[in-house]
Amino acid sequence: MIPFPKYDSAQENYGSSTRSTFSGLGIPKCGNAEFADLILEAFSSESYRTVSPAYYEIAMKDKYSRDSVSAQMYDMIKAGVRYDFAIINAQIMADVNPTILTRRQICRELDNWISTWEASEKVFTTNIEAYFDDILALEE
């Protein structure tokens, strides 16, 4: 296991991105949203302090790493994780997610990026505007 290579010698740290396959949770409209928020925050805090260290230190670095160098590589990868809005919100953008479109173009060695984007731009714009409208409506 090794981190993604640096772009060039000017890049200080290694970087990696999350995937769009993860769990998230939100608070639906309910009788006492503040109490639900309090409980979710408490669970998240406890998980961060107990479950995450056990998972990373015991499972990933000790049990599943073949040696101390692999464990060090894991630390480098974890330290360089970045969260990309387009990846995190990939599901709302369906097949018109710019990140996914770009990856497909590269993997399939296609050179028609502009026409691919132009064909998807209207759907992407509609989806992202609806998403932001939904978020803003939560404030009301």
C-alpha positions as CSV (number, residue, x, y, z in Angstrom):
1,M,0.0,0.0,0.0
2,I,1.4,3.4,-1.0
3,P,-0.1,6.9,-1.2
4,F,-0.9,8.5,-4.6
5,P,2.2,10.1,-6.0
6,K,2.8,13.8,-5.6
7,Y,1.9,15.9,-8.6
8,D,5.4,17.4,-8.6
9,S,8.3,18.3,-6.2
10,A,6.5,21.5,-5.2
11,Q,3.7,19.5,-3.5
12,E,4.5,19.3,0.2
13,N,2.2,16.4,1.3
14,Y,0.6,13.4,-0.3
15,G,-3.1,13.7,-1.0
16,S,-5.9,11.3,-1.6
17,S,-9.6,11.7,-2.0
18,T,-12.5,10.0,-0.4
19,R,-14.9,7.8,-2.4
20,S,-18.6,8.3,-2.9
21,T,-19.3,5.0,-1.1
22,F,-19.8,6.0,2.5
23,S,-22.5,6.5,5.1
24,G,-23.9,9.8,6.1
25,L,-26.8,10.8,8.3
26,G,-29.1,13.7,8.7
27,I,-31.9,14.7,10.9
28,P,-35.4,14.4,9.3
29,K,-38.1,16.7,10.4
30,C,-39.1,15.5,13.8
31,G,-40.7,16.6,17.0
32,N,-37.5,17.7,18.7
33,A,-34.7,18.3,16.2
34,E,-32.4,19.9,18.8
35,F,-32.6,16.8,20.9
36,A,-32.0,14.5,17.9
37,D,-29.0,16.7,17.0
38,L,-27.6,16.4,20.5
39,I,-27.9,12.6,20.5
40,L,-26.3,12.3,17.0
41,E,-23.5,14.6,18.1
42,A,-22.9,12.5,21.2
43,F,-22.8,9.2,19.2
44,S,-20.5,10.8,16.6
45,S,-18.2,12.1,19.3
46,E,-18.0,8.7,21.0
47,S,-17.4,7.0,17.8
48,Y,-14.6,9.4,16.9
49,R,-12.9,8.8,20.2
50,T,-13.4,5.1,20.5
51,V,-14.4,3.3,17.3
52,S,-12.2,5.2,14.9
53,P,-9.0,4.7,16.8
54,A,-9.7,1.0,17.3
55,Y,-10.5,0.6,13.6
56,Y,-7.5,2.5,12.3
57,E,-4.9,1.5,14.9
58,I,-5.9,-2.1,15.7
59,A,-7.6,-3.3,12.5
60,M,-6.0,-1.4,9.7
61,K,-2.5,-0.8,11.1
62,D,-1.9,-3.9,13.2
63,K,-4.2,-6.7,11.9
64,Y,-4.3,-5.9,8.2
65,S,-0.9,-4.3,7.6
66,R,1.9,-6.7,6.7
67,D,4.7,-4.7,8.4
68,S,5.5,-1.4,10.1
69,V,6.2,0.3,6.7
70,S,2.7,-0.5,5.5
71,A,1.3,1.0,8.7
72,Q,3.4,4.1,8.1
73,M,2.1,4.3,4.6
74,Y,-1.4,4.0,5.9
75,D,-0.8,7.0,8.2
76,M,0.5,9.0,5.3
77,I,-2.6,8.2,3.2
78,K,-5.0,9.0,6.1
79,A,-3.2,12.3,6.8
80,G,-3.6,13.4,3.2
81,V,-7.4,12.7,2.8
82,R,-9.3,15.5,1.2
83,Y,-13.0,15.8,0.9
84,D,-14.3,16.8,-2.6
85,F,-17.8,18.2,-2.8
86,A,-18.4,16.6,-6.1
87,I,-17.4,13.1,-4.8
88,I,-19.3,13.4,-1.5
89,N,-22.5,14.5,-3.3
90,A,-22.0,12.2,-6.3
91,Q,-25.4,10.6,-5.9
92,I,-27.4,13.8,-6.3
93,M,-25.5,14.5,-9.5
94,A,-26.1,11.1,-10.9
95,D,-24.1,10.4,-14.0
96,V,-23.4,14.0,-14.6
97,N,-21.0,14.4,-11.8
98,P,-17.9,16.2,-13.2
99,T,-15.5,14.1,-11.2
100,I,-17.1,10.9,-12.5
101,L,-17.3,12.2,-16.1
102,T,-13.6,13.1,-16.0
103,R,-12.6,9.7,-14.6
104,R,-14.6,7.9,-17.3
105,Q,-13.0,10.0,-20.0
106,I,-9.5,9.2,-18.8
107,C,-10.1,5.5,-18.1
108,R,-11.7,5.0,-21.5
109,E,-9.1,7.2,-23.2
110,L,-11.8,9.3,-24.8
111,D,-10.9,12.8,-26.2
112,N,-14.4,14.2,-26.4
113,W,-14.6,15.8,-22.9
114,I,-16.2,19.1,-24.2
115,S,-19.0,17.5,-26.0
116,T,-19.6,15.0,-23.1
117,W,-19.8,17.9,-20.6
118,E,-22.0,20.0,-22.9
119,A,-24.5,17.1,-23.2
120,S,-24.6,16.8,-19.4
121,E,-24.3,20.4,-18.2
122,K,-28.1,21.2,-18.2
123,V,-28.9,18.1,-16.1
124,F,-26.0,18.8,-13.7
125,T,-27.1,22.5,-13.3
126,T,-30.7,21.5,-12.6
127,N,-29.6,18.8,-10.1
128,I,-27.2,21.0,-8.2
129,E,-29.6,23.9,-8.0
130,A,-32.4,21.6,-6.7
131,Y,-29.9,20.3,-4.1
132,F,-29.0,23.8,-2.9
133,D,-32.7,24.8,-2.9
134,D,-33.4,21.8,-0.6
135,I,-30.6,22.7,1.7
136,L,-31.7,26.4,1.9
137,A,-35.3,25.3,2.6
138,L,-34.0,23.6,5.8
139,E,-33.1,27.0,7.1
140,E,-36.7,28.2,6.8
